Structure formats: structure tokens, C-alpha cells
Amino acid sequence: MDGTTTPQNGAAPAQQSGMPQSVRTDGNVIYIGKKSVMGYVLAVVTQFNHGEQEVFIKARGKAISRAVDVAEIVRNRFLPDAKVANILTKTEELDSEDGTKSKVSAIEIKMSK
């Protein structure tokens, strides 16, 4: 989870409650890791400047606060017309190297123009 733009499968997610879901493509998912906040802000702004209408910011665990910072800096400083369209929180179960399972919180922030 250290890269700024990592491809995700191009499959369209299932629809819920009759509302069309957004399609996550190669370029519109930003995974938040340990890099500086401004590096991720640049990645989000770059995606919007290259024509993306939606950008998804994803983070797990301690990086969640950094993801919120990225969304707020983009919205307040760089792209005032960008909006936080949706926030999804969940718990993911991860397998560790010693075979145990641990639960970690995760967030997905959908920003749109």
C-alpha cells in the first residue's frame, strides 16, 4: 500500500439499491501508504487534471488519517469544485506471516468533480 496509483481490477462493481456504482479504473484509485501527504495530493490532482471525473482514495489502519488529510487538502486548497461524494468504512481481515488473522480498519473516500 505504498504506491500512489496502483491498478485495480477493471471489473465493474455490483449495483446496490438501483443506484449505478462507479467504475474503478487503473488510474483513479490512490492507495495511501507511508509517503508524504502532498505526494498523494499531487496524485489525486493529477488524476482530475487528466480527465477523471471520480478518484477513489483508499487506506488501511494508521494511514486512514492521512487519507482524510489528502481529501481535505485537495478539496480546500487545490480543487474547490471537487466534492467528497461518498465515504465507505469497513473492517478487513488480513493473514499475517505466522498464520494468524488480524482485523484492520479501512476507508475508501470517493471524490468527484
Secondary structure, DSSP 8 states (H G I E B T S, - for coil): ---SB----------BTTB------SSSEEE--SS-HHHHHHHHHHHHHTT-SEEEEEEEGGGHHHHHHHHHHIIIII-TT-EEEEEEEEEEEEE-TTS-EEEEEEEEEEEE-
